[in-house]
Amino acid sequence: EFEEEYKKEQEREKEKEKQKDDDHSGLDEV
């Protein structure tokens, strides 16, 4: 069960990082 939570946390972090990257790339485009 613990591992399940850990995996979920990792996924959330990855999503956050991806969104940050998207924001940056968007700013670069403008």
C-alpha positions as CSV (number, residue, x, y, z in Angstrom):
1,E,0.0,0.0,0.0
2,F,2.8,2.4,0.9
3,E,4.4,1.8,-2.4
4,E,1.2,2.7,-4.1
5,E,1.0,6.0,-2.4
6,Y,4.7,6.6,-3.2
7,K,4.1,6.0,-6.8
8,K,1.1,8.3,-6.9
9,E,3.3,11.0,-5.3
10,Q,6.0,10.6,-7.9
11,E,3.4,10.9,-10.6
12,R,2.1,14.1,-9.1
13,E,5.6,15.5,-9.0
14,K,6.2,14.6,-12.6
15,E,3.0,16.3,-13.6
16,K,4.0,19.4,-11.8
17,E,7.4,19.5,-13.5
18,K,5.8,18.9,-16.9
19,Q,3.4,21.8,-16.3
20,K,6.3,24.0,-15.3
21,D,8.2,23.1,-18.5
22,D,5.1,23.8,-20.5
23,D,4.7,27.3,-18.9
24,H,8.4,28.1,-19.6
25,S,8.2,27.0,-23.2
26,G,5.0,29.0,-23.7
27,L,6.8,32.1,-22.4
28,D,9.7,31.5,-24.7
29,E,7.4,31.3,-27.7
30,V,5.9,34.8,-27.0
